Amino acid sequence: MTTAPERTADLYPTRGTAEVITPRKDPVVWSQPGTAGPFAPSELSDFERDGFFAIGELLTAEEVAVYRAELDRLVLDPTMRADPRSIVEKRTQTVRSVFEVHKISEVFAKLVSDPRVVGRARQILGSDVYVHQSRINVKPGFGASGFYWHSDFETWHAEDGLPNMRTVSVSIALTENYDTNGGLMIMPGSHRHFVGCEGATPKDNYKRSLQMQDAGIPSDEVLTKMADKHGIRLFTGKAGSATLFDCNAMHGSGDNITPYPRSNVFIVFNSVENAAVEPFAAPVRRPEYIGARDFTPVR
């Protein structure tokens, strides 16, 4: 475990008495032009413009089978279900998410350090990176609930103490993403403005927010204006496809009422130069399995 740096100035105020919109003060792509990596220069430009980049086939079918089998093993393990790192679906009482999978599973640890994955994160963030959060998400058919619109950075800033927008998420599909089974939606270009939300952070908010988001939710008025301005992109693709998206991209997902499950592995890479400090708008830190304090670079 690494000790957190001292608290820095708050560039992105949130969870106050009123909703506040702050223009982004940080780069989107932090690396210098021409930096080597899996992304072509035009692809990095697309990421910078839109706040995301979709890859049709990051993993082969054979690789997907390995990771899907590991996901199923973890979800069905009764010991794992009783672990605090597992989040249980409120309605069905089935496992919804398992956190810190890169530490629980050697299989997922190898995926985190795969150059096709971590290499893209380094290229976007312009530095070595560590895993701020990892999890597997299971969205079975017939009623698995979605997540309301939010910016991940709003939570990571308010409750984990990430000072700057120097974090990228990688979502890799382990089942097919249809346009009907509760897929990821993002507002392209929304990463350019930070929505500081109204209202204080409840005590132990993470226990509820991992099942249903309450704190850190933009108003309907702001969400409508953002959707009118940016539009909404829904991501579909076969198992093995992936989406990388900026930490401040406004995103969400709907319920899955189809018979077809939607499962993915989700990895959040943060720059080692953006290590977490004390929370900016919460009374205590979230547990380390949700917001890491081990800033050891991925190798």
C-alpha positions in Angstrom: 0.0 0.0 0.0 1.2 3.5 -0.9 0.5 6.5 1.3 -1.8 9.1 -0.3 -0.2 12.5 -1.3 -1.2 15.6 0.4 -4.5 17.2 -0.6 -4.4 19.6 -3.6 -6.6 22.4 -4.8 -10.1 21.3 -5.8 -10.5 22.0 -9.5 -13.9 20.4 -9.8 -16.2 21.3 -7.0 -19.2 19.0 -6.5 -21.8 17.8 -3.9 -22.5 21.4 -2.7 -25.6 23.5 -2.3 -26.2 23.9 -6.0 -25.4 22.2 -9.3 -22.3 23.8 -11.0 -20.9 23.2 -14.5 -17.1 23.6 -14.7 -15.2 23.5 -18.1 -12.6 20.8 -18.2 -9.2 22.0 -17.0 -7.2 18.9 -17.9 -6.1 17.4 -21.2 -8.0 14.4 -22.6 -5.0 12.8 -24.2 -1.9 13.4 -22.0 0.8 11.8 -24.2 2.9 13.8 -26.6 2.1 13.5 -30.3 3.9 10.5 -31.9 4.0 8.5 -28.6 4.3 4.8 -29.5 1.4 2.5 -28.6 -1.5 0.4 -29.9 -3.5 3.5 -31.0 -2.9 5.2 -34.3 -2.7 9.0 -34.2 -6.1 9.3 -35.8 -7.6 7.0 -33.2 -6.3 9.1 -30.4 -7.8 12.1 -32.1 -11.1 10.4 -32.2 -10.8 9.6 -28.5 -9.9 13.2 -27.7 -12.9 14.5 -29.6 -15.5 12.0 -28.5 -14.3 10.9 -25.1 -14.4 7.2 -26.1 -13.1 4.7 -28.6 -14.7 1.4 -29.6 -12.7 -1.6 -30.7 -14.6 -4.3 -32.7 -12.3 -7.2 -31.6 -9.8 -6.7 -28.8 -9.9 -10.4 -27.7 -10.2 -13.5 -29.8 -13.1 -16.0 -29.4 -10.7 -18.4 -27.7 -9.6 -15.7 -25.2 -13.1 -14.7 -24.5 -14.0 -18.3 -23.6 -11.2 -18.3 -21.0 -12.3 -15.1 -19.4 -16.0 -16.0 -19.5 -15.3 -19.3 -17.8 -13.3 -17.4 -15.0 -16.2 -14.9 -14.6 -18.7 -17.8 -14.2 -16.4 -19.5 -11.7 -16.2 -16.4 -9.5 -19.9 -15.6 -9.7 -21.0 -19.1 -8.8 -18.4 -19.6 -6.0 -20.4 -19.4 -2.7 -17.2 -18.2 -0.9 -16.9 -15.3 -3.3 -20.6 -14.5 -3.0 -20.1 -13.9 0.7 -17.0 -11.8 0.1 -17.6 -8.0 0.7 -16.1 -7.4 -2.8 -19.2 -9.0 -4.3 -22.3 -6.9 -5.0 -25.6 -8.8 -5.0 -28.5 -7.8 -7.3 -31.3 -6.5 -5.0 -34.2 -8.1 -6.8 -32.8 -11.5 -7.7 -30.1 -11.9 -5.0 -27.6 -13.0 -7.7 -24.1 -11.6 -7.9 -24.1 -8.4 -9.9 -20.4 -7.4 -9.7 -17.1 -8.7 -8.2 -14.5 -6.0 -7.4 -10.7 -6.2 -7.4 -10.7 -9.2 -9.8 -7.1 -8.5 -10.8 -6.1 -9.4 -7.3 -8.6 -12.2 -6.8 -7.9 -14.0 -10.1 -4.6 -14.7 -11.9 -6.6 -15.0 -15.1 -7.8 -11.4 -14.9 -4.5 -10.2 -13.6 -2.9 -11.3 -16.9 -5.6 -9.4 -18.8 -4.8 -6.2 -16.9 -1.2 -6.4 -17.9 -1.9 -7.3 -21.5 -0.2 -4.7 -23.8 -3.4 -4.4 -25.9 -5.1 -3.2 -22.7 -2.6 -1.4 -20.5 -0.7 -0.1 -23.5 -3.7 1.9 -24.6 -4.2 3.3 -21.2 -0.5 4.4 -21.0 -0.8 6.0 -24.4 -3.9 8.0 -23.4 -2.6 9.0 -20.0 1.0 9.7 -21.0 2.6 7.9 -18.0 2.8 4.6 -16.2 -0.6 3.6 -14.8 -2.0 1.6 -11.8 -5.4 0.0 -11.4 -7.8 2.3 -9.5 -10.6 -0.2 -9.8 -11.3 -3.5 -11.5 -14.5 -5.6 -11.5 -16.5 -8.1 -13.5 -20.1 -7.1 -14.2 -22.9 -9.6 -14.7 -26.2 -8.4 -16.2 -28.3 -11.5 -16.6 -31.5 -11.5 -18.5 -35.1 -10.9 -17.3 -34.6 -7.9 -15.1 -31.1 -7.0 -14.2 -31.0 -3.3 -13.3 -29.0 -0.6 -15.1 -27.1 2.4 -13.9 -28.4 6.0 -14.2 -26.5 8.7 -16.0 -23.3 9.8 -14.3 -19.7 10.8 -14.7 -17.3 8.3 -13.0 -14.9 11.1 -12.3 -17.5 12.9 -10.2 -17.6 9.9 -7.8 -13.8 9.2 -8.0 -13.1 12.9 -7.2 -15.7 13.3 -4.5 -15.3 10.0 -2.7 -11.9 8.6 -3.7 -9.9 11.9 -4.0 -8.6 11.7 -7.6 -7.5 15.3 -8.2 -7.4 15.4 -12.0 -9.1 13.9 -15.0 -6.3 11.5 -15.9 -8.1 8.2 -15.7 -9.5 5.9 -18.4 -11.9 3.0 -18.2 -11.7 -0.1 -20.4 -14.9 -2.2 -20.7 -14.5 -5.5 -22.5 -17.6 -7.5 -23.5 -17.6 -11.2 -22.5 -21.1 -11.7 -24.0 -22.6 -10.1 -27.1 -23.9 -6.5 -26.6 -27.2 -6.1 -28.4 -29.1 -2.9 -28.7 -31.7 -4.4 -26.4 -29.9 -6.0 -23.4 -28.9 -3.0 -21.3 -25.7 -1.8 -23.2 -23.4 1.1 -22.4 -24.6 4.5 -23.5 -22.3 7.6 -23.7 -22.9 11.2 -24.7 -20.1 12.0 -27.2 -18.2 15.1 -26.2 -19.7 15.3 -22.7 -16.3 14.9 -21.2 -15.5 18.5 -21.9 -17.6 19.8 -19.0 -17.8 18.6 -15.4 -21.2 18.5 -13.7 -20.7 19.3 -10.1 -23.8 17.8 -8.4 -26.1 19.1 -5.7 -26.3 17.5 -2.3 -24.0 16.0 0.3 -22.5 12.5 0.2 -24.4 10.2 2.5 -22.5 8.2 5.1 -21.3 4.8 3.6 -22.8 5.9 0.3 -20.8 3.3 -1.6 -22.9 0.5 -0.1 -26.0 1.8 -1.8 -24.5 3.4 -4.9 -23.0 0.1 -6.2 -26.6 -1.2 -6.5 -28.4 2.0 -7.3 -26.8 5.4 -7.9 -28.3 8.3 -5.8 -25.6 10.8 -4.9 -23.6 12.4 -7.8 -26.5 12.4 -10.2 -27.0 15.4 -12.6 -30.4 17.1 -12.8 -32.9 16.1 -15.5 -32.5 19.7 -16.9 -28.8 19.4 -17.3 -29.0 15.8 -18.7 -31.5 17.0 -21.2 -29.3 19.9 -22.4 -26.3 17.6 -22.6 -28.2 15.0 -24.6 -29.6 17.6 -27.0 -26.1 19.0 -27.5 -24.1 15.8 -27.7 -26.5 13.0 -28.6 -26.3 9.5 -27.2 -24.3 6.6 -28.6 -25.3 3.1 -27.7 -22.5 0.5 -27.9 -23.1 -2.9 -29.5 -20.7 -5.6 -30.5 -19.7 -9.2 -30.2 -18.0 -10.8 -27.2 -14.4 -9.6 -27.3 -15.2 -6.1 -28.4 -14.1 -3.2 -26.1 -14.8 0.4 -25.3 -12.3 2.8 -23.7 -13.8 5.9 -22.3 -12.7 9.0 -20.5 -13.4 9.3 -16.8 -15.6 12.3 -17.2 -17.8 11.0 -20.1 -21.5 11.1 -19.2 -22.7 7.5 -19.4 -25.3 5.0 -18.2 -27.1 1.8 -19.0 -30.6 0.6 -19.0 -32.2 -2.5 -17.4 -31.8 -5.8 -19.2 -35.3 -7.3 -19.6 -34.3 -9.6 -22.5 -33.4 -13.2 -22.2 -29.8 -12.4 -23.2 -27.1 -11.7 -20.6 -24.6 -8.9 -20.8 -21.4 -9.5 -18.9 -18.1 -7.6 -19.1 -14.8 -7.0 -17.4 -14.2 -3.4 -16.4 -10.7 -2.0 -15.6 -10.0 1.6 -14.5 -6.5 2.8 -15.1 -5.2 5.9 -13.4 -2.0 7.8 -14.0 0.7 7.2 -11.3 1.0 11.1 -11.4 -2.6 11.4 -10.4 -2.6 9.4 -7.2 -5.6 9.7 -4.9 -5.6 12.2 -2.0 -8.2 12.6 0.6 -11.8 12.7 -0.7 -12.9 16.1 -2.0 -16.6 15.7 -1.0 -17.1 12.7 1.3 -16.5 12.2 5.0 -14.3 9.0 4.5 -12.6 7.1 1.8 -14.3 4.2 0.1 -12.8 0.8 0.7 -9.6 0.1 -1.2 -11.2 -2.7 -3.2 -13.4 0.0 -4.8 -10.9 2.9 -4.9 -7.3 1.7 -4.7 -4.6 3.3 -2.6 -1.9 1.0 -4.0 -0.3 3.1 -6.7 2.1 0.4 -7.9 2.4 0.6 -11.7 1.1 -2.2 -13.9 3.9 -4.2 -15.5 
